[in-house]
Amino acid sequence: MMSRESELVYSEYLWFDRILEIEKGEKARAVKSVSPTEKFFVDHFPRLPVVPGMLQLEGLIQLGSWLVNVSNDFHCAAIPQRIKGVNFRKYVGPGDRLIFEAEIRSLESDSAIVKAKAMVDGKIVANVKEIIFEYLPLSSDQVTKERECFGLKLGNLSGRGS
């Protein structure tokens, strides 16, 4: 089981709060509740706080990576190589609830292509036509750690994923 200290460090870099659902080889959904106390609002922008588009993109990439990792039974890490067709459509601010969705378009033995979107109140605020991932093989210890992290992001504190 992952230690609480490792969980906190790992979670600091994940840009969603929880995975809501995941269908192996198909699609995934996650949520990020944007708090008014997010650190980036100090500089981006003090009088009109806006979630940076790059952080929205990061959330989409991370969810796509988790989807590909689950689809490959965690035997490899999905590393983003190329991104095509990124669009930011609306501002996201404090109090918004971002829903990230990712869908596999292609799952091969050495790579995957995912499309993704972020929504607030059912309206698309950002989307990516293609995130192209290549695979990095993992050791058995790394596979175990990735499965534990996945269980935590699902809200399953026993460390088991679905």
MARDOTOR-696278 format. One line per 8 residues: their letters; for each residue x, z, y of N, C-alpha, C, O, CB. Coordinates in pm, 1 decimal, always signed. Each point is the difference from the previous one (the first is absolute). Glycine has a CB too. Layout:
A> X/Z/Y/X/Z/Y/X/Z/Y/X/Z/Y/X/Z/Y ~ ... $
REM end
This chain:
MMSRESEL> +84.3/+0.0/-119.0/-84.3/+0.0/+119.0/+88.2/+0.0/+124.5/+102.3/+68.3/+4.6/-286.1/+54.0/-128.8 ~ +143.9/-198.3/+223.5/+75.8/-9.4/+124.3/-10.5/+130.9/+77.8/-107.2/+60.2/+6.9/+67.3/-309.2/+1.0 ~ +152.0/+292.9/+50.9/-0.4/+122.3/+78.7/-77.3/-22.1/+129.5/-15.8/-113.2/+45.6/+237.1/+181.5/-145.3 ~ -268.9/+40.2/+157.8/-73.3/-7.9/+127.3/+91.2/-57.5/+110.1/-45.2/-77.6/+84.2/-99.4/+276.2/-152.7 ~ +273.2/-159.7/+67.0/+94.2/-51.1/+99.7/+14.9/-152.2/-13.2/-2.5/-70.9/+100.6/+125.4/+292.2/-102.7 ~ -107.5/-271.5/-119.6/+11.4/-145.0/-22.0/-127.3/-70.4/+42.0/+4.3/-108.2/+58.4/+154.0/+147.7/-247.8 ~ -272.4/+22.3/+159.3/-128.8/-59.2/+36.6/-10.8/-16.2/+151.1/-46.5/-103.3/+48.1/-58.6/+205.7/-251.8 ~ +148.2/+0.0/+279.7/-9.6/-5.7/+145.9/+92.1/-107.6/+57.5/-40.6/-73.7/+89.9/-17.2/+317.7/-86.6 $
VYSEYLWF> +180.0/-254.1/-53.3/+93.1/-101.6/+48.2/-53.7/-138.8/-32.1/-0.3/-88.5/+85.5/+193.8/+247.0/-115.8 ~ -238.6/-176.7/-92.7/-50.6/-130.3/-42.5/-122.8/-38.5/+81.7/-12.3/-114.2/+44.4/+101.2/+154.0/-276.3 ~ -179.4/+55.3/+251.6/-124.6/-27.9/+70.9/+22.0/-32.2/+146.7/-80.7/-71.2/+59.8/-34.4/+220.6/-218.7 ~ +221.9/-98.8/+218.2/+26.3/-25.7/+141.4/+15.2/-149.1/+27.9/-30.1/-45.9/+110.2/+140.3/+269.2/-93.4 ~ -64.4/-297.5/-114.1/+23.9/-142.7/+19.9/-112.6/-88.5/-49.4/+5.0/-121.6/+18.4/+233.5/+170.7/-37.0 ~ -338.4/+8.0/-42.7/-115.6/-79.1/-43.4/-98.0/-8.6/+115.5/-27.3/+99.3/+67.4/+57.3/-28.3/-309.3 ~ -83.2/-191.4/+264.3/-84.4/-17.0/+116.5/-148.3/-8.9/-33.3/-74.6/-75.8/+62.1/+264.4/-37.3/+45.1 ~ -230.2/+189.6/-203.4/-142.3/+23.5/-24.5/-11.2/+139.3/-58.5/+96.5/+54.1/-53.9/-148.2/-302.2/+16.1 $
DRILEIEK> -66.8/+305.4/+49.0/-19.9/+137.0/-46.4/-25.4/+7.1/-149.8/+45.8/+91.8/-68.0/-135.6/-35.6/+291.9 ~ +16.4/-153.8/-273.6/-43.1/+7.8/-139.3/-43.2/-136.3/-49.0/-57.0/-79.4/+74.8/-13.8/+316.7/-42.1 ~ +98.5/-263.8/-159.7/-51.4/-120.3/-64.2/-142.3/+31.6/-45.7/-22.3/+96.7/-73.0/+256.2/-174.0/-2.3 ~ -328.9/-3.5/+117.8/-140.7/+22.5/-34.3/-36.0/-60.1/-134.9/-73.7/+59.5/-78.5/+19.5/-57.6/+320.8 ~ +107.4/-120.7/-267.8/-25.7/-64.6/-129.1/+109.9/-100.6/-26.4/+63.6/-52.5/+91.4/-313.3/+84.1/-67.7 ~ +269.6/-56.5/-151.7/+97.8/-100.1/-38.6/-43.9/-60.7/-132.7/-32.3/+71.7/-94.7/+219.2/+50.4/+217.0 ~ -187.7/-253.6/-127.9/-32.2/-73.1/-122.5/+123.5/-78.6/-38.9/+38.7/-95.5/+67.4/-286.9/+79.7/-9.8 ~ +309.1/+57.1/-166.4/+123.6/-61.0/-47.6/-13.2/-152.1/-5.5/-93.6/-53.1/-59.9/+143.9/+260.5/-72.9 $
GEKARAVK> +44.0/-276.4/+195.8/+2.6/-146.0/+0.3/-100.8/-65.0/+92.2/-9.5/-122.6/+4.1/+87.9/+138.3/-232.6 ~ -155.0/+64.8/+303.7/-107.4/-55.3/+83.2/+10.7/+39.9/+147.0/+40.1/-80.0/+84.6/-184.3/+84.2/-285.4 ~ +107.4/+122.1/+230.2/-10.6/+41.3/+140.8/+17.9/+150.2/+14.8/-2.8/+75.4/-97.2/-150.5/-267.6/+140.7 ~ +172.1/+233.5/+82.9/+14.3/+142.4/+32.0/-54.6/+25.5/+140.0/-3.9/-89.0/+84.9/+207.7/+108.8/-235.0 ~ -246.4/+106.5/+171.7/-46.9/+45.0/+131.5/+62.1/+135.9/+28.8/+15.4/+83.7/-88.9/-234.4/-211.9/+65.8 ~ +254.5/+147.9/+150.5/+56.4/+128.0/+43.2/-55.6/+33.6/+137.6/-55.8/-85.7/+68.6/+267.7/+47.4/-203.5 ~ -195.8/+164.3/+174.3/-51.6/+45.2/+128.9/+109.1/+69.0/+80.2/+85.9/+68.6/-55.3/-314.0/-43.2/-44.4 ~ +223.2/-44.8/+230.4/+86.4/+70.5/+95.5/-89.3/+47.8/+113.2/-57.1/-81.1/+72.9/+263.6/-59.0/-132.4 $
SVSPTEKF> -218.7/+270.8/+74.5/-72.7/+56.8/+113.5/+101.0/+19.5/+112.2/+96.3/+75.2/-14.4/-268.9/+41.4/-135.7 ~ +150.3/-184.3/+261.0/+95.2/+1.5/+110.6/-26.3/+122.8/+86.4/-102.2/+9.4/+68.0/+118.4/-262.6/-70.0 ~ +77.4/+346.3/-1.9/-11.7/+124.9/+75.5/+46.9/-19.5/+144.3/+94.5/-75.0/+24.9/-59.7/+206.6/-237.2 ~ -99.9/-65.1/+306.7/+47.0/-6.4/+139.5/+139.6/+59.1/+17.7/+63.9/-22.5/+102.8/-301.0/+36.4/-29.5 ~ +285.0/+61.2/-172.1/+132.1/+63.4/+9.8/+111.5/-81.9/-66.9/+111.3/+50.4/-15.6/-228.0/+169.5/+19.9 ~ +89.5/-343.8/-43.5/+104.8/-83.8/-60.1/+116.4/-9.8/+97.7/-20.7/-16.9/+120.1/-150.2/-116.1/-253.7 ~ +292.9/+143.7/+82.5/+120.3/+1.7/+84.0/+14.9/-125.6/+85.0/+46.3/+8.8/+113.7/+61.4/+133.3/-285.2 ~ -145.0/-256.7/+120.5/+21.8/-124.9/+72.3/-86.4/-12.1/+124.9/+32.8/-78.2/+89.1/+26.9/-26.3/-304.8 $
FVDHFPRL> -169.9/+180.1/+224.8/-85.7/-7.6/+118.5/+69.9/+52.0/+126.3/-41.6/-32.8/+111.1/-156.3/+59.9/-261.4 ~ +302.8/+52.9/+134.5/+74.1/+51.9/+115.1/+54.4/-115.8/+84.1/-5.1/+4.2/+122.9/+66.5/+203.8/-253.6 ~ -9.8/-310.7/+64.1/+60.8/-113.6/+70.2/-82.1/-127.9/-7.3/+29.0/-95.4/+72.2/+189.3/+197.0/-120.7 ~ -317.5/-105.7/-34.9/-69.8/-127.2/-27.8/-151.0/+16.7/+15.9/-62.2/+9.7/-105.8/+246.3/-76.8/-53.2 ~ -244.2/+71.3/+257.1/+41.1/+12.6/+138.5/-68.5/+123.3/+53.4/-115.3/+24.5/-35.3/+148.5/-275.4/+66.1 ~ +32.9/+331.2/+53.9/-55.8/+129.3/+40.3/-141.0/-7.0/+60.8/-82.9/+86.7/-27.4/+315.9/-15.9/+65.3 ~ -260.4/-171.6/+43.0/-131.5/-8.1/+65.8/-102.1/-79.1/-80.3/-120.5/+11.6/+22.4/+237.3/+5.0/+194.5 ~ -68.3/-96.3/-309.7/-87.3/-78.0/-87.8/+63.1/+0.1/-139.1/+66.4/-96.2/-38.7/-150.1/-51.4/+231.7 $
PVVPGMLQ> +62.3/+257.2/-268.7/+65.5/+10.7/-131.0/-48.3/-108.3/-96.9/-119.6/-14.8/-25.2/+142.4/+261.5/+61.9 ~ +73.5/-321.4/-89.9/-28.0/-110.3/-92.0/+92.1/+13.3/-121.1/+119.8/+24.1/+15.2/-192.6/-176.4/+176.1 ~ +17.3/+136.8/-310.6/+80.9/-0.6/-121.9/+84.2/-127.6/+0.6/-55.3/-109.6/+9.4/-119.2/+245.8/-139.4 ~ +307.4/-124.0/+120.2/+83.9/-119.3/-1.9/-37.8/-94.1/-114.8/-23.9/+43.4/-112.6/+208.6/+90.5/+215.9 ~ -189.5/-262.3/-72.3/-32.1/-99.5/-101.6/+94.4/+4.9/-118.2/-41.5/-23.5/-113.5/-50.9/-118.5/+291.6 ~ +219.8/+172.3/-153.1/+97.8/+5.9/-108.7/-34.4/+110.9/-99.1/+27.1/-13.7/-119.3/+148.2/-75.6/+274.6 ~ -234.3/+198.5/-107.9/-40.1/+106.3/-92.6/-121.7/-41.8/-81.5/-11.8/+35.8/-117.2/+103.5/+135.8/+275.4 ~ -181.5/-246.8/-97.2/-112.9/-53.4/-76.9/+51.9/-93.7/-109.1/-43.7/+5.8/-114.9/-108.3/+13.2/+317.1 $
LEGLIQLG> +246.4/-105.5/-163.5/+61.0/-91.7/-96.8/+71.3/+77.8/-110.1/-9.2/-36.1/-117.4/+36.7/-136.8/+297.8 ~ +42.9/+278.8/-143.5/+68.0/+84.5/-98.7/-99.4/+56.1/-101.5/+27.8/+0.5/-119.9/+146.2/+58.3/+291.3 ~ -289.1/-11.8/-124.4/-102.0/+50.9/-92.5/-48.4/-106.6/-96.8/-20.0/+27.9/-118.2/-49.6/+133.7/+292.4 ~ +50.7/-283.8/-125.2/-43.5/-110.1/-85.9/+105.9/-33.9/-104.5/-31.8/-22.3/-116.8/-105.9/-67.6/+305.5 ~ +263.5/+86.2/-145.9/+109.0/-29.1/-93.0/+11.7/+110.1/-104.8/+16.3/-28.4/-118.7/+105.1/-97.5/+299.2 ~ -129.7/+251.3/-136.9/+11.3/+111.0/-94.4/-112.1/-2.9/-103.8/+25.2/+19.8/-118.9/+85.1/+116.2/+297.5 ~ -233.0/-160.4/-134.7/-110.2/-5.2/-95.5/+19.2/-117.0/-96.1/-23.2/+14.3/-120.1/-131.3/+90.6/+289.6 ~ +196.6/-220.4/-117.9/+27.3/-114.4/-86.6/+107.0/+31.6/-101.8/-10.6/-39.7/-116.0/-54.9/-111.7/+300.0 $
SWLVNVSN> +168.4/+222.5/-141.9/+108.1/+39.3/-90.2/-51.0/+92.8/-110.3/+34.1/-17.6/-116.9/+129.2/-6.8/+305.5 ~ -244.5/+122.6/-151.4/-57.6/+89.8/-101.4/-84.8/-78.0/-99.2/+6.9/+24.3/-120.5/-7.1/+163.7/+286.3 ~ -79.6/-281.5/-115.8/-85.2/-80.6/-88.1/+84.9/-78.5/-100.1/-30.5/-2.4/-119.3/-142.0/-15.7/+302.4 ~ +278.0/-45.3/-135.1/+87.6/-76.9/-89.1/+70.7/+93.3/-98.3/+11.7/-32.0/-118.3/+21.7/-141.9/+298.4 ~ +13.7/+289.1/-131.7/+67.2/+95.0/-89.0/-92.9/+47.9/-111.4/+40.0/+5.4/-116.3/+104.4/+66.5/+307.5 ~ -267.3/-37.5/-156.2/-97.8/+42.2/-101.4/-26.1/-113.9/-98.1/-8.0/+21.9/-120.9/-98.9/+137.1/+285.9 ~ +93.9/-279.5/-113.1/-30.0/-116.4/-83.6/+113.4/-30.1/-98.4/-21.7/-62.2/-104.0/-117.8/-30.0/+290.3 ~ +260.7/+137.2/-152.0/+116.1/-17.4/-88.6/+35.9/+129.9/-72.5/+112.7/+15.4/-47.1/-27.6/-195.0/+200.0 $
DFHCAAIP> -179.3/+272.4/-161.9/+20.1/+128.9/-67.8/+122.8/+75.3/+50.9/+63.7/+73.7/-75.3/-173.6/-170.9/-125.1 ~ +143.1/+78.4/+328.5/+109.3/+71.3/+67.6/+138.4/-30.2/-57.6/+94.1/+74.3/+27.6/-257.3/+103.9/+22.8 ~ +178.5/-283.2/-128.3/+130.4/-32.0/-58.2/+92.7/-68.7/+99.0/+116.5/-25.2/-30.6/-227.1/+6.1/-189.9 ~ +58.9/-11.4/+339.7/+82.1/-60.4/+104.5/-57.3/+42.4/+135.4/-114.6/+43.8/+10.5/+176.1/-243.2/-159.6 ~ +20.7/+185.2/+250.5/-44.7/+27.4/+136.6/-24.9/-133.9/+68.4/+84.0/-89.8/-5.2/+46.6/+309.6/+16.1 ~ -245.1/-232.4/+52.5/-34.1/-121.7/+73.8/+63.3/+8.7/+138.1/-35.6/+86.5/+80.1/-183.0/-114.3/-207.9 ~ +312.3/-62.0/+155.2/+73.3/-0.4/+126.8/-48.0/-118.4/+83.4/+9.1/-114.0/-45.5/+193.7/+225.0/-61.7 ~ -254.0/-86.9/+228.6/-47.5/-112.3/+81.4/+115.3/-91.1/+41.7/+104.0/+47.3/+45.9/-292.8/+95.5/+36.7 $
QRIKGVNF> +169.8/-272.1/-98.6/+102.4/-98.8/+34.9/-41.5/-88.0/+116.4/+81.8/-33.5/+85.7/-8.7/+35.1/-321.6 ~ -200.7/-39.2/+238.9/-49.9/-86.8/+106.6/-144.2/+39.4/+32.4/-75.3/+47.5/-85.1/+228.2/-237.6/+11.4 ~ -187.6/+168.2/+200.7/-136.3/+27.6/+46.0/-45.1/-123.1/+76.8/+72.3/-51.4/+85.4/-35.0/+305.6/-72.7 ~ -157.5/-300.7/-43.9/-53.5/-119.5/+66.5/-138.9/+28.6/+55.9/-81.2/+67.2/-63.6/+214.8/-215.6/-90.3 ~ -159.5/+96.8/+272.8/-134.2/+4.7/+56.9/-47.7/+137.2/+40.2/-105.2/+44.9/-45.4/+58.2/-237.9/-90.3 ~ +122.9/+260.6/+220.7/-39.3/+133.4/+48.7/-81.4/-16.3/+127.9/+39.7/-72.2/+91.4/+167.5/+179.3/-193.9 ~ -321.5/-39.1/+107.8/-85.4/-1.4/+119.5/-45.5/+141.8/+33.0/-44.1/+74.4/-87.6/-33.2/-309.0/+33.9 ~ +88.8/+270.4/+181.1/-54.4/+126.2/+49.0/-117.1/-36.0/+89.9/+16.2/-74.7/+96.5/+209.8/+196.9/-109.7 $
RKYVGPGD> -344.3/-69.1/-18.1/-121.9/-45.4/+67.7/-58.0/+98.8/+99.5/-56.9/-40.4/+101.4/+11.8/-89.8/-301.9 ~ +58.9/+259.7/+172.6/-59.5/+101.9/+86.4/+93.4/+120.1/+9.2/+81.6/+24.3/-88.9/-314.5/-101.4/+26.8 ~ +219.0/+151.5/+171.2/+77.7/+122.0/+15.7/-51.1/+106.7/-95.2/-119.1/+7.5/-30.1/+164.6/-64.2/+270.3 ~ +48.1/+139.4/-287.0/-32.5/+116.0/-82.8/+52.5/+121.1/+75.1/+113.5/-0.1/+47.8/-103.7/-131.7/-268.8 ~ -92.8/+235.4/+231.4/+39.8/+116.1/+77.9/-32.3/+131.8/-67.1/-42.9/+3.2/-115.3/+10.1/-139.4/+315.2 ~ +53.6/+245.6/-126.9/-26.2/+134.0/-53.5/-144.8/+13.3/-46.4/-92.9/-46.3/+66.1/+269.0/+139.9/+86.0 ~ -192.6/-29.6/-266.5/-132.9/+22.2/-54.9/-50.8/-112.6/-89.3/-99.2/+17.6/-70.7/+54.4/+115.7/+270.8 ~ +111.1/-248.3/-197.8/-42.5/-110.5/-87.1/+35.1/+29.8/-145.2/+97.3/+69.5/-29.7/-66.8/-232.0/+219.1 $
RLIFEAEI> -111.1/+109.0/-277.2/+24.1/+12.0/-144.5/+31.4/-140.1/-51.4/-88.6/-84.6/-11.5/-67.6/+288.0/-13.3 ~ +283.6/-226.3/-5.8/+44.4/-129.8/-49.6/-21.3/-9.5/-150.0/+38.4/+89.7/-75.2/+130.4/-103.7/+259.5 ~ -229.0/-92.9/-226.1/-12.5/-30.3/-143.1/+89.9/-119.4/-27.0/-17.8/-107.1/+58.0/-222.5/+196.9/-73.2 ~ +336.8/-70.3/-73.2/+89.7/-107.3/-41.0/-50.5/-57.9/-132.0/-38.3/+74.6/-90.2/+235.6/+34.7/+208.6 ~ -197.2/-240.9/-129.7/-36.5/-66.0/-125.0/+106.6/-102.1/-34.7/+47.1/-73.6/+86.6/-293.1/+108.4/-41.5 ~ +283.6/-39.2/-171.6/+98.2/-96.5/-49.1/-56.7/-65.6/-125.1/-67.2/+64.7/-80.3/+261.8/+69.3/+175.7 ~ -167.0/-262.6/-111.0/-49.2/-75.9/-114.9/+111.5/-89.4/-52.7/+66.3/-70.0/+76.5/-302.6/+74.8/+14.5 ~ +256.1/-1.7/-221.5/+103.4/-83.5/-60.9/-48.9/-143.8/-6.9/-108.6/-28.1/-50.7/+195.1/+223.7/-83.5 $
RSLESDSA> -4.2/-286.0/+186.0/-28.4/-143.7/-9.2/+76.4/-61.5/-116.6/-46.9/-94.8/-62.9/+7.3/+84.5/+311.4 ~ +159.8/+66.1/-277.3/+83.0/-50.9/-108.5/+86.8/+112.8/-52.5/+60.6/+73.7/+77.8/-60.3/-305.9/+21.6 ~ +5.9/+246.0/-231.9/+81.9/+103.4/-63.8/+82.3/-67.7/-109.1/-51.8/-35.9/-105.7/-119.5/+220.5/+155.6 ~ +300.2/-201.3/-22.3/+89.6/-68.3/-92.7/+98.0/+100.5/-60.2/-5.1/+118.5/+32.7/-16.9/-333.6/+98.8 ~ +110.7/+168.7/-218.7/+95.6/+89.7/-65.4/+109.1/+49.9/+94.0/+62.0/+102.8/-27.3/-107.6/-222.7/-183.8 ~ +70.5/+48.6/+322.3/+106.5/+41.0/+91.4/-44.7/+15.7/+145.1/+80.0/+37.4/+85.8/+75.6/-152.3/-237.0 ~ -283.0/+86.4/+179.1/-48.0/+8.7/+138.1/-152.2/+9.2/+4.1/-69.0/-23.3/-99.2/+269.1/-107.3/+176.4 ~ -249.0/+164.9/+40.2/-145.4/+7.9/+20.7/-31.8/-40.7/+143.4/+82.8/+13.5/+90.0/-104.8/+171.2/-263.2 $
IVKAKAMV> -100.0/-234.8/+192.4/-50.0/-31.9/+132.9/-128.7/+78.8/+20.1/-90.4/-2.2/-83.5/+195.6/-231.2/+81.3 ~ -111.1/+303.3/+116.0/-114.1/+84.8/+33.1/-52.2/-41.4/+136.8/+78.0/-33.2/+89.3/+13.3/+226.1/-228.0 ~ -222.8/-191.0/+155.1/-58.4/-12.4/+133.5/-59.8/+135.0/+34.1/-39.8/+75.3/-88.8/-8.8/-325.3/+61.9 ~ +42.2/+280.8/+157.6/-43.1/+134.1/+38.6/-67.0/-1.6/+136.8/+21.2/-89.3/+82.0/+164.7/+187.2/-218.2 ~ -268.5/+6.0/+157.3/-64.3/+16.3/+130.4/-20.1/+147.7/+28.1/-5.8/+82.7/-90.9/-109.2/-305.8/+68.3 ~ +104.3/+254.1/+152.7/-30.5/+135.1/+46.2/-128.8/-7.5/+80.1/-20.6/-93.1/+78.0/+267.0/+161.1/-72.4 ~ -333.4/+31.2/-25.4/-129.8/-0.5/+67.3/-29.2/+136.0/+62.6/+43.9/+104.1/-48.8/-126.1/-278.0/-112.5 ~ +8.0/+169.6/+269.2/-55.7/+119.9/+63.3/-148.5/-27.6/+18.3/-38.2/-101.7/+57.8/+258.3/+163.4/+62.7 $
DGKIVANV> -302.8/+28.2/-169.3/-146.1/-15.6/+9.2/-46.6/-135.1/-54.7/-90.9/-62.0/+55.3/+92.0/+212.3/+144.9 ~ +61.4/-195.2/-308.3/-40.1/-124.6/-65.2/+47.7/-126.8/+68.5/-30.6/-109.9/-46.2/-163.6/+232.4/-32.0 ~ +269.1/-109.6/+188.3/+50.0/-117.0/+72.2/+150.4/-13.5/-23.0/+73.4/+98.7/+5.9/-255.3/-74.4/+169.1 ~ +227.1/-146.1/-201.0/+141.6/-24.2/-24.9/+78.6/+20.8/+129.3/-31.8/-58.0/+103.8/-24.1/-105.8/-289.0 ~ +159.5/+248.1/+176.5/+87.8/+24.0/+113.9/+136.7/-64.4/-20.2/+71.6/-26.2/+96.7/-192.3/+240.3/-53.0 ~ +157.0/-239.8/-169.1/+126.4/-66.6/-31.8/-13.3/-63.4/-137.7/-71.0/+50.9/-86.6/+205.1/+112.8/+228.8 ~ -64.5/-275.9/-161.1/+1.0/-60.5/-133.2/+129.4/-76.9/-22.0/+67.3/-41.1/+94.6/-318.0/+24.8/-91.2 ~ +283.7/-2.0/-131.4/+118.8/-73.5/-42.4/-43.3/-97.5/-108.4/-60.8/+39.6/-99.5/+217.3/+154.7/+156.4 $
KEIIFEYL> -125.1/-321.9/-37.2/-37.5/-100.8/-99.8/+80.8/+13.8/-127.8/-54.4/-13.4/-109.7/-8.2/-140.1/+294.3 ~ +193.5/+180.7/-171.4/+85.2/+13.2/-118.7/+111.1/+102.0/+23.6/+71.8/-5.8/+99.9/-122.1/-232.4/-161.7 ~ +62.5/+330.7/-31.4/+117.2/+86.3/-9.9/+62.7/-37.2/-133.8/-61.0/+17.7/-105.5/-38.6/+176.4/+249.2 ~ +220.9/-245.2/-138.2/+67.0/-44.6/-121.6/+99.1/+109.0/-41.6/+91.9/+34.3/+74.4/-118.5/-281.5/-11.1 ~ +5.6/+300.4/-183.8/+83.4/+106.2/-54.8/+87.2/-55.6/-112.1/-43.1/-85.4/-77.5/-131.1/+258.0/+138.0 ~ +296.8/-123.2/-67.6/+85.6/-23.0/-116.5/+21.7/+135.2/-64.4/-18.2/+103.6/+63.9/+133.8/-307.4/+39.5 ~ -76.5/+203.0/-230.8/+8.3/+124.0/-76.6/+142.8/+50.0/-14.6/+94.1/-77.5/-17.4/-297.5/+7.9/-104.3 ~ +216.5/+201.6/+129.4/+124.8/+69.4/-27.2/-25.6/+88.9/-121.6/-85.4/+88.5/+6.8/+160.7/-93.5/+240.1 $
PLSSDQVT> -4.1/-15.6/-357.7/-22.8/+83.2/-119.7/+28.5/+147.1/+29.0/+86.9/+32.2/+80.9/-27.1/-227.5/-226.9 ~ -133.5/+284.1/+79.4/+18.0/+144.1/+17.3/+45.8/+64.4/-130.0/-33.6/-46.3/-109.0/-142.4/+47.0/+287.4 ~ +253.2/+106.7/-165.6/+39.1/+79.2/-117.1/-120.6/+81.4/-46.4/-99.8/+9.7/+71.5/+342.0/+2.9/+7.9 ~ -233.3/+45.1/-197.7/-112.3/+79.7/-51.5/-26.6/+121.4/+89.3/-115.7/+38.5/+17.2/+170.8/-113.9/-251.1 ~ +49.4/+136.9/+291.4/-19.3/+112.4/+92.6/-73.4/-44.8/+125.7/-87.9/+70.2/+49.9/+296.5/+37.3/-138.0 ~ -171.9/-224.6/+138.6/-66.3/-52.5/+118.9/-145.5/-34.2/-29.6/-86.9/+21.1/+84.6/+306.1/-110.4/-2.8 ~ -246.4/+37.3/-199.8/-137.2/-31.8/-39.7/-83.9/+127.4/+0.7/-112.3/+0.2/+50.4/+193.0/-194.5/-191.3 ~ -26.7/+302.2/+85.3/-71.3/+128.4/-2.9/-29.2/+48.9/+141.3/-111.0/+45.1/+28.2/+222.1/+11.8/-246.1 $
KERECFGL> -11.6/-65.5/+307.7/-18.9/+45.6/+138.5/-107.3/-83.6/+69.7/-84.8/+55.3/+69.9/+325.2/+20.5/-61.0 ~ -238.1/-207.3/-26.7/-99.4/-87.1/+63.4/-141.1/+33.1/-49.9/-94.9/+0.3/+78.5/+269.1/-182.0/-56.3 ~ -188.3/+209.0/-150.6/-131.8/+37.1/-53.8/-48.9/+131.3/+59.3/-118.8/+14.2/+29.2/+173.2/-134.6/-241.5 ~ +36.2/+217.2/+230.5/-37.1/+127.4/+61.4/-44.9/-19.9/+144.4/-101.5/+55.3/+42.4/+263.9/+63.0/-192.5 ~ -87.1/-196.4/+224.5/-35.5/-27.0/+139.8/-135.5/-68.4/+9.2/-80.7/+31.6/+87.3/+323.7/-49.9/-29.2 ~ -267.2/-75.2/-148.5/-127.3/-70.2/-1.5/-114.4/+97.1/-25.3/-104.0/-8.4/+65.3/+219.0/-198.8/-146.0 ~ -97.0/+298.1/-12.2/-102.7/+101.0/-27.1/-29.1/+83.1/+122.3/-115.8/+32.3/+26.5/+187.3/-25.2/-263.1 ~ +31.7/+28.6/+312.4/-19.8/+78.7/+121.7/-76.2/-78.6/+105.1/-86.7/+56.0/+67.1/+296.9/+68.0/-115.9 $
KLGNLSGR> -180.5/-251.6/+65.1/-69.3/-80.8/+100.7/-145.0/-25.4/-38.1/-82.1/-30.2/+86.7/+298.9/-77.0/-28.8 ~ -249.5/+118.8/-185.7/-139.5/-10.8/-42.2/-73.4/+131.5/+21.6/-122.0/+6.7/-15.4/+186.8/-179.9/-153.3 ~ +9.2/+277.8/+204.3/-62.4/+129.7/+16.5/-7.2/+75.1/-131.7/-68.4/+101.9/-10.4/-62.7/-192.5/+200.8 ~ +202.1/+40.1/-291.5/+1.9/+62.8/-132.1/+125.7/+85.4/-7.9/+106.9/-51.2/-33.5/-236.6/-141.4/-74.4 ~ +119.3/+320.7/+137.7/+117.2/+85.3/+10.4/+65.8/+30.9/-133.5/+103.3/+67.0/-3.3/-206.3/+29.0/+203.4 ~ +46.4/-142.6/-309.0/+65.5/+18.5/-128.9/+114.8/-99.0/-16.0/+80.0/+12.0/-92.8/-295.8/+70.9/-6.0 ~ +224.4/-182.0/+190.1/+108.5/-96.2/-5.2/-26.5/-118.0/-90.9/+89.8/-81.2/-21.9/+60.0/+266.5/+69.5 ~ -269.8/-197.5/-101.0/-32.2/-113.1/-87.5/-76.4/-102.9/+81.1/-93.4/+33.8/+72.7/+87.0/+114.7/-278.3 $
GS> +46.4/-274.2/+192.7/-71.3/-110.1/+64.5/-110.6/-49.5/-89.5/-18.1/+50.4/-110.9/+224.0/-115.5/+235.0 ~ -281.5/-34.7/-76.3/-105.2/-57.2/-83.6/+47.7/-126.1/-64.6/-74.8/-63.2/-74.6/-98.3/+162.0/+220.0 $
REM end
